[in-house]
Amino acid sequence: MKAVVWHQRNDVRIEEISEPSPNHGQVKLKVKACGICGSDVHEYHAGPFLIPSRPHPLTGKHGGPMVLGHEFSAEVAEVGQGVKNFRPGERVTVNVLIYCGECHYCQKGQYNMCTKLGATGAASDGALAEYVVVSASQLISLPDSISDDMGTFTEPLAVAVRAVKQSRLQLGQTVAVIGAGPLGLLIMQVCRTAGASQVFVVEPMASRRELASKLGATAVFDPTEVDAGKAVAELTDGLRADVAIECVGNQAGFDTAVKMTGRRGVICVAGLHLKPVQVPFLKLWMHEKEILFVTGYEDEFPAAIALLADKRVKVTELITDRIKLDEVVEKGFKPLLEDPEHHIKILVYSK
């Protein structure tokens, strides 16, 4: 079968590899559509990051070759022995977290904190391929109201739901979302469904600001032209935002989150920070601000499914291109790196 295989930094190849077969408790899936995540792009040009450098304790996989891809919808093609809850032909998506189920955190249901945590597409071969094998326990059924394309957003939307929950957003509060990439645009919409009175978005790219406005942002700001902190202060009687969710993953994004939040504000870091940031502790201390973090999810998939099914969160507007497996590097990774102004989410199909 054809697959997108990571070998090392800046070395991702489209290769013919053997079709996987399910072992006991596993399911073989025919991939219907797979989104390219920012973490896939990070692995391509700066990895390995999530791909383990030594054998993973649960899968034994490490380094290259590794099939990328973890945001996908699929159809059950074959079930291994012991699988009773799914049958061929069923439409599914996947909770891609791989966890031990035995450590202190797993026993408390905090699976994203597992001491042996891995993920499909990093610690095991992923879904930028024609077929992928996962544990049956990872499967989540997709209702008919969610198309294959929409289903690729289930996993990132679960992250967005987790971020809003983690921020402790309350009904009627004001929110600032820093960054209008795929995650930021999903988080912005979840904030609205969660009862935020106003949701402000900061984004330097005009096309993304326009889309944020279309999807329900109260106001959008270009940080290269205005002081977003002062701008949101003018719209909130000087109070600024109660909550800021930072989705960029750099110093400028974090600084903006600090400026946009008021006294006792909450800053939730959802962006993937690959470099250290400086933190103005004196300002945070004086204003009793809090910094929280979010990674992955625990039990957020039912909410994500519900938000997609009734279209309270719109995702088709985020799709900027549809390509084939053969085109992943030239029409997927490179455009997302080199032309983010015109690309948000690119979906990949094996046929």
C-alpha positions, 0 to 999 in steps of 0.5 A: 500500500502507499504511505507517507513515511518519515525517515528523518528531518526534511526526509519524508517519502511516499513509499509502497509498504506492506498492508498491516494486519490486525492482531488480537484486539486490533482493527484494520481501518481503510482511511477515508480522509486524513488532515495534515496537523501542525505537529506533522509539519513540525516533524517534517521540518524540525523533527523528531519531536513526538516521534520517540528517539528510543523504543516506545515502551508500549509499541517498541517503535522509534525514529524512522521509518514512521508513517505520519498522520493522526487526524482522520476518518475511516471505515473498518476493513477487518477486525482481529480476534477478540473484537466484538464491538465493531464490524467491517463497514462501520464508519469511525474516527480514532482517539490516537492516544496510546496509554498503558491503562495501569499507571497512577494517572491512567487509573484516575482517567487522566490518560493524557498524563500517562507515564508511557504516553504515545500516539498513533502517527508518532509512536505507531504508524499513522493514517497518512496511508491507505490502511492503518491498524489501531487498537479497537479501544481507540475507535469512536463511531461516526454518525451519518450526520458527520461526513468523512471530511468533517470526521477528520476534525474530530481529534483536533476539536477534542483538543479544542474542547479540552482547552476551553474546559481547562481554561475554566471559562464561565458563562458570560466571560470574555475570551481572547484567542491568540492565533487563528490557525486550525486550533484557534478557529476551533477553540474560538467556536467552542468558546461561543458554544460554551457561553462566552459573551465576547470572543476576541481573536488576534491574528496577523494574517488577513485571510485568517482574520476574515475567516475568524470574523465569518465564524463568529469572532466578536472582533479581530485584531492585527497585532502588527498594526494595533496593541491588542491589549489596549484594543480589547480594553476599549471594548471591555470598559478597561477590564480586558479579557477574563481568559486568553487561550494562546494557540501560537506557540511563541514568545509574541503569542504568550506576550499578547495573552498576558497583555489581553487578560485583565486582573486575575485573568487566566492564560491557557497555553494550547500552542506547541512551544518548541523554544523557551519563553520569558515570563513577566512574573512581576506583572503576573504576580501583581495581577494574580494571573494564572497560567494553565496548559493543555495537551491532548484530551481525556474524555472530550470526544463525545462533545466534539462529535456532538458539536460537529453533528449539529454544526455548532462548530463549522469545519468545512470552511477551514479546508483550504485544499484536498490532495492525494497521498502522492502530493503530501510533501509538495502540495501539503507540507511545503504550502503549510510552511511557506504559504500559511496565508492561504492554507489552514487545513489540507486534507489528504486522500489515498484515492 
